[in-house]
Amino acid sequence: MNKHFFQKASSLYPYRWFIIITVVFVLWEAYADATGYRIASLFSTGQRQWSAGGRPGVRHK
């Protein structure tokens, strides 16, 4: 008999919600990566973008 993690006889049964949430998160990350969507922008509050050369618009002498 084939056992999957939704059956009580499976050894992964106690971890079923962790597995489901992890799979959904990984799929969401893959979709965001494929479409160029920035997940971190959901949590930002309009912070300024910084460049490797310092603050934008400020020239170093």
C-alpha positions in Angstrom: 0.0 0.0 0.0 1.3 3.4 -0.9 1.3 5.8 2.1 1.4 9.6 1.7 1.8 12.2 4.4 -2.0 12.8 4.7 -2.5 9.3 6.0 -2.1 8.7 9.7 0.0 5.6 9.1 2.7 7.7 7.4 5.8 8.8 9.4 5.5 12.3 7.9 1.9 12.8 9.1 2.9 15.0 12.1 4.8 17.3 9.6 2.0 17.6 7.0 1.3 21.3 7.6 5.0 22.2 7.6 5.4 20.4 4.3 2.4 22.1 2.8 3.5 25.6 3.9 7.1 25.0 2.7 5.9 23.8 -0.7 3.6 26.8 -1.1 6.4 29.2 0.0 8.9 27.6 -2.4 6.4 27.8 -5.3 5.7 31.5 -4.4 9.4 32.3 -4.4 9.9 30.5 -7.8 7.0 32.4 -9.3 8.3 35.7 -8.0 11.8 34.9 -9.4 10.4 34.0 -12.8 8.2 37.1 -13.1 10.6 39.6 -11.6 8.3 40.4 -8.7 10.0 41.8 -5.6 8.6 40.0 -2.5 10.7 42.2 -0.2 8.8 45.3 -1.6 5.7 44.0 0.3 7.5 44.8 3.6 9.3 48.0 2.7 8.0 51.4 3.7 9.3 53.5 0.8 13.0 53.4 1.8 15.5 55.1 -0.4 17.5 52.9 -2.8 21.2 52.9 -2.2 23.9 52.3 -4.8 27.3 50.7 -4.4 28.9 54.2 -4.8 27.0 55.7 -1.8 23.9 57.8 -1.7 22.2 58.5 -5.1 22.8 62.0 -6.3 25.8 62.6 -4.1 29.1 62.8 -5.9 32.3 61.9 -4.0 35.4 64.0 -4.6 
